[in-house]
Amino acid sequence: MRRGAQRNLLLTQRVPRAASRGEKHSPTRFPDDAALFVKRRRIMELSTVYRECTLDKISENDIGKEMKVAGWVENIRDHGGVSFIDLRDMYGVLQVVMRDTSLLKGISREDCVSITGGIEKRDEETYNPKIPTGTIELEAHSVEILGKVYQQLPFEIVTSREIREDLRLKYRFLDLRNRKVMDNMIFRSKVIAFLRKKMTEMGFLEVQTPILCASSPEGARDYIVPSRHYKGRFYALPQAPQQYKQLLMVSGVDKYFQIAPCFRDEDARADRSPGEFYQLDFEMSFATQEDVFRAGEEVLTATFEKFAPEGYDVTKAPYPVISYQQAMLEFGTDKPDLRNPLRIIDLSEFFSRCSFKPFQSRTVRAIRIHGQQSKGFHEKMLKFAMEIGMSGLGYLEVQEDLSYKGPIDKFIPQEMKGELRELAGLEKDDTIFFIADRQERAASLAGQIRNELGNRLDICEKKAFRFCFVNDFPMFERDPETKKIGFTHNPFSMPQGGLAALNTKDPLEILAYQYDIVCNGVELSSGAVRNHSLDIMVKAFEIAGYDEEVLKQKFGALYNAFQFGAPPHAGMAPGVDRMIMLLREEENIREIIPFPMSGTAQDLMCGAPGEVTEQQLREVHIKIR
C-alpha cells in the first residue's frame, strides 16, 4: 500500500472512533503524517503503565482523583502508625502518605517506584509552601518497586553540592538527582533551545561540521585520534569549527550557525572545562565587524533578558566598544568588568620627573577612590599587594586643604602637586594608590588592585549583566622565550590596513579586525573579520614563521578555497557554557555541564582516559613507550 493510501486509511479509521466518543471530527486536528500521529498516541498510551503524569502536573484540581505517579523516594518519615514518602521526579516533589504502613515493606531511599493512590487535600497546618504541591498529597493504595537500591548511597542527594567534587563526579548520575543540579540541566536545555530558535529567526542556517578533522596549529593542543586504515596518520578533534565555517562562506552559505562542540587539551579553570565545551558558533558572508556586533548584540541581549535572574539589568544594544589598548590601561585586563566604576590612569611620565627612585624608569599606574579610609584598610591593601607579587603599594590621602598625606608625599615637588591633583581628578578625602612595575606587569597588577578595591569598598554594581566589545587587538606578538613573532589571537584574522600594512609596518604595530565580547569580566566570545585574500593570508603566515608550503599543508582546504572567489566574511562564537554559568550565578563552570571532566581532565564516572588492549593499539599502529 502506498504511503498516501495508508494515510487516508488511518484517517478514515480515526473518524468513527472520535464519533463514538461524541467528538466532532475536524481534519485540522491531525498532523499531515497520520502515521506519526498514531505512533505518538501509542507512546502516550504506553506511558501510563508506570505513571499517568509527571509530578508538576498535579494540583488541587486533582483532589479526589485516583492517580498513578512514579519517581524516586527522596525521604521516608515514620509518624507512628502512618508513614510519609517524599516522591521526586525530574519536575517536582509530591508527598505520599501511607496509612497502610505495610506498603513501605522493602522500600529504601532512592528506590525508583510507581505508586497508585488518591489525591487529597493536606491539613492546613501541614502545608509546605516551598513546593508547588505543598497543599496536597497522595494517599498510597499500592506501590511497585521499579528500580531497587542495592548498596549504601555514597552521599545524601539533597546535600550533594556540599561534598567534595571528585565523589560527586564519580557518581554524577546520583548528583544529577539533586534539585539544584537538575534545574541547571533543565535551564541549560532551555537556553540552548532558545539560542537555536533565535538564530534561525535571524536568518542563520544550522549546519553540523565534522568532529574528526585534520590537526592544525590554532593555539591550543589538539586531541588526536589515530587512524586504523592509514598507518602513522591521525585525525584531530576540532578546537573550533573555524576552517569549516569559513569554507561554508566560500561555498555560498550566507549565514551559518551551530551549537558546536569544541575540543581543546587545556588545563581546567573555574570558567573553563577541560576537554570539551560548547559555543554558539556563527559566521556571516559579506559582513563587517559592525555587522557581527549587531548580530551578537541581538542574540545575547535577547538571551540574557529572557533568562537573567529576576531583578537583573542587562546592557542594551549597542554595547560599549573598548579598544584593547584602552582596556589594558583603564582596567588592567582585556576582560573588563564594567560593574566596577574604578578606572586606572597612567602616571609614568609624571613620576619620571620626580625624585622617587622606585617609580623612575617604571610604568606607573594609579587608582583613585573616594572617601576616607582607615589605617587598617591600607594595611589590608598592602598585604594583598604583597600576595600578588608587588614589593609595596604606595598611596596618598587628600586632606581638607587639598594637601597630601602619605609615604611618598615628600618625594613629590611642591610645584608638581597641583599637576598631580589635576591629572588624577583628586578631591578632598580621596585616596590614590600607585602601582609601579615593568611595563608588561604593571597593567595586570593594577587590574588586580582595581578588582580588590572594588570588592573591599563594595562599590560594584549588583544584579546586572554588563556587556562590552573589546576590539583592535594586536595582530602579532613576540614570544618572550623564543623571541619569535607569532599570532596573538587567531591566524585567520584580517589585518587592519590589509596587505600594505603587512608589507610596510612593524608587525608588532599592526592591529587586526579581532574582537571579544566580555560580560562581567568574563570573556564570552572571540571573533574576527576573516582574512579571505590568499595574498594577505600567505604574507600573514610568513610573518608568523610559516612559509607557503607549510600553509598549504596545515591549512590546505582554505588555501585552495581562497583561489576560487572567497567572499568577505566575519563571525564569532560566544561560549554557551560560560553564558549559562553567568545566568545561573555559578562560580564553577562544571556545575552547569551534565557530565563534566574533573579539574584534572578525567571522567571519574566512566574512567576516561583509560587503558586499551594491545590489540586495539596494534590496529591503529601504536606502541606505548
C-alpha positions, -999 to +999 in steps of 0.1 A: +000+000+000+013+034-010+020+060+018-008+083+007-033+054+008-021+044+042-026+079+055-061+081+041-070+047+057-057+058+091-077+090+090-109+072+080-103+047+108-098+076+132-132+093+124-155+066+137-136+063+169-138+100+175-175+100+167-181+071+192-168+094+219-191+122+209-162+142+194-165+163+163-141+154+136-120+181+120-092+173+096-072+202+110-069+183+143-044+158+128-009+163+116-001+158+079+016+125+087-013+104+103+011+075+109+032+098+131+001+108+149-009+072+157+027+065+168+028+094+192-006+084+206+006+049+212+036+061+230+014+083+252-008+054+260+021+032+269+034+059+293+005+052+317+020+018+325+041+034+352+026+069+356-003+090+344+015+123+346+046+140+360+045+155+394+045+191+382+011+185+365-007+176+398-026+203+416-056+209+438-078+204+407-070+167+410-083+163+446-105+132+447-089+116+417-072+082+416-038+087+400-006+067+393+027+085+398+064+075+396+097+087+407+124+083+434+120+080+471+137+111+484+128+107+521+109+084+544+093+096+576+076+074+602+050+091+623+038+061+643+010+043+625+013+064+594+043+070+572+052+095+546+073+095+514+087+125+496+085+113+460+107+131+435+109+131+397+126+154+373+098+180+376+089+182+412+082+166+446+049+152+460+042+140+495+028+104+496+010+093+528+009+056+537-018+048+562-012+012+554+024+010+566+028-025+551+032-007+517+066+005+529+079-030+532+112-034+513+113+003+502+145+023+507+155+059+500+162+065+463+143+034+452+125+040+419+088+033+425+054+036+409+026+045+433-012+044+428-034+063+451-059+092+457-051+129+457-061+145+490-060+180+505-034+184+532-043+197+567-037+234+566-011+232+594+010+207+573+012+229+542+046+231+526+050+265+508+084+255+494+070+232+468+041+237+443+023+206+455+026+217+491-012+218+498-019+183+485-007+147+490-013+113+475-027+085+498-010+054+486-031+023+477-004+003+460+033+005+455+055-011+428+093-011+431+107-004+396+144+000+405+159-011+437+189+004+456+213-024+464+240-006+483+245+023+506+243+057+489+277+074+486+262+107+497+229+124+506+212+136+474+198+168+488+233+179+500+254+165+472+267+200+462+283+203+496+306+172+493+339+170+475+339+172+438+356+140+429+330+120+447+302+140+430+316+134+396+322+096+402+285+093+410+273+121+387+241+101+379+232+105+415+244+141+418+221+150+389+191+139+411+199+169+433+172+195+426+196+224+421+219+203+398+189+190+378+175+225+375+208+237+360+205+210+333+169+219+325+179+255+324+208+246+300+184+228+277+160+258+276+188+283+268+202+261+240+167+257+226+162+295+227+196+302+210+188+278+182+153+293+177+167+329+178+195+322+153+170+306+129+147+336+132+177+358+124+182+340+091+211+317+100+213+282+086+222+255+111+250+232+097+269+205+115+306+204+108+329+173+112+342+161+145+370+141+130+392+166+112+429+174+104+452+187+131+462+223+127+481+249+148+453+270+162+466+279+196+457+251+220+467+214+220+447+191+198+432+158+209+444+134+183+427+102+171+449+075+153+438+061+120+433+023+115+435+024+077+463+049+074+494+039+094+511+068+112+483+093+104+459+109+128+427+128+129+421+156+154+391+167+173+382+203+163+393+231+186+366+250+168+348+247+135+369+276+122+380+263+089+348+246+081+326+276+087+349+297+065+346+271+038+308+273+041+311+310+034+332+302+003+306+277-007+278+303-008+262+298+026+252+334+037+247+329+074+258+298+093+255+287+129+257+257+151+258+248+188+293+235+183+313+211+204+349+221+207+378+201+220+410+215+235+436+198+256+438+227+281+441+228+319+409+234+338+399+267+354+368+279+372+354+293+339+370+267+316+361+230+314+390+208+302+383+185+273+352+198+255+329+228+256+302+242+235+299+275+217+273+294+196+294+294+165+282+317+137+296+333+105+283+358+080+292+365+044+296+400+031+298+412+067+319+438+085+329+439+121+299+461+129+275+436+112+288+409+136+284+432+165+248+438+157+241+401+154+259+393+186+241+420+205+207+408+192+211+372+203+229+378+236+207+406+247+176+385+239+190+355+257+201+373+288+169+394+291+148+362+289+169+341+313+185+365+337+175+362+374+146+384+384+156+420+390+188+419+369+195+446+344+211+437+310+231+461+288+211+474+259+225+475+224+247+489+212+273+476+236+303+498+246+333+493+223+367+494+240+400+491+223+425+465+235+449+493+244+423+513+263+411+481+282+446+473+293+452+509+305+418+516+322+410+481+335+443+463+336+429+434+315+413+427+282+383+413+301+370+444+318+342+442+344+322+473+338+302+468+371+333+483+389+333+521+385+370+525+393+394+533+364+432+532+361+452+561+349+488+562+337+512+585+356+545+572+342+555+604+326+546+624+357+568+603+380+597+603+355+601+640+366+600+632+404+628+621+426+611+590+439+635+563+426+613+533+429+589+549+404+615+561+380+621+541+348+589+522+356+554+521+343+533+538+370+495+532+371+472+548+397+437+543+410+416+569+428+389+561+454+365+584+472+361+586+510+384+585+539+399+551+547+413+537+579+448+526+586+436+491+587+422+494+552+456+505+539+473+477+557+450+451+542+455+465+507+493+464+513+490+427+524+470+419+492+496+437+471+524+416+485+503+384+479+501+391+442+538+398+439+542+435+444+570+449+466+547+475+481+517+497+474+522+535+476+493+558+483+484+594+491+454+607+510+440+641+501+434+664+532+408+691+538+431+718+524+440+695+494+474+688+507+486+652+507+494+627+535+512+595+528+546+578+525+556+593+491+543+628+496+578+641+504+591+629+471+567+650+450+580+685+444+556+712+458+552+728+424+540+694+409+514+686+435+487+707+418+495+689+385+490+655+401+457+667+415+446+678+381+458+646+363+441+623+387+410+644+394+417+644+431+393+659+457+393+662+495+391+628+513+402+609+482+429+583+483+451+574+453+470+542+451+501+537+429+513+506+411+548+507+397+565+478+378+578+467+345+556+476+316+545+440+309+534+435+346+521+469+356+487+465+338+480+431+353+489+442+388+469+474+385+439+454+373+441+431+403+443+461+427+413+476+410+393+445+414+402+442+451+394+478+458+360+474+441+352+444+462+365+458+495+346+490+490+315+472+479+310+496+450+305+472+422+271+472+406+248+444+418+222+425+398+235+435+364+250+419+333+273+445+317+285+437+282+311+453+261+332+446+230+370+447+231+385+452+197+416+463+178+438+435+192+474+434+180+478+410+151+512+397+162+532+393+194+567+383+203+572+352+223+592+361+254+611+329+254+618+322+217+617+359+207+599+348+176+568+366+162+535+348+162+498+354+161+481+369+192+445+359+186+439+335+157+457+331+124+426+337+102+420+374+110+421+403+086+449+428+094+439+464+096+454+481+065+455+448+046+485+437+025+500+472+026+503+471+064+518+436+063+544+448+038+554+481+053+546+482+091+564+468+121+545+436+127+541+444+164+523+476+155+497+460+132+462+457+146+437+431+134+399+432+130+396+410+161+371+414+189+358+398+221+325+400+239+330+404+276+303+402+303+311+410+339+347+403+335+342+370+317+352+366+281+321+351+264+333+352+228+361+359+204+357+366+168+372+384+138+367+397+103+383+368+085+412+370+060+397+359+027+425+371+004+451+345-005+479+371-008+472+385+026+470+350+041+503+340+027+520+371+039+505+370+074+516+334+079+551+343+065+555+369+092+544+343+118+571+319+106+551+297+083+562+295+047+537+289+019+544+251+018+535+248+055+504+269+049+494+245+021+500+215+044+483+228+076+455+248+060+453+233+026+415+235+023+414+272+030+444+278+008+426+261-021+392+276-014+406+312-014+416+307-050+380+304-061+363+336-053+361+338-015+336+365-002+344+388+027+332+372+059+332+376+096+319+359+127+323+350+164+315+322+188+300+330+223+306+303+248+274+285+257+288+270+289+300+304+301+267+321+293+248+296+314+273+298+342+268+336+344+230+333+341+229+307+369+253+326+391+276+296+394+312+301+403+324+269+387+316+260+351+313+223+359+281+230+378+262+236+345+276+207+324+258+174+326+289+152+326+320+173+331+355+162+334+373+168+367+398+196+372+424+170+363+407+163+329+394+129+340+359+113+336+358+098+370+324+082+363+334+062+332+371+060+338+385+081+309+412+084+299+416+046+303+438+019+291+432+000+259+441-035+248+473-044+229+451-055+200+435-020+199+469-004+198+481-027+170+451-019+149+460+018+149+497+011+146+507+025+180+533+012+205+534+027+241+569+037+250 
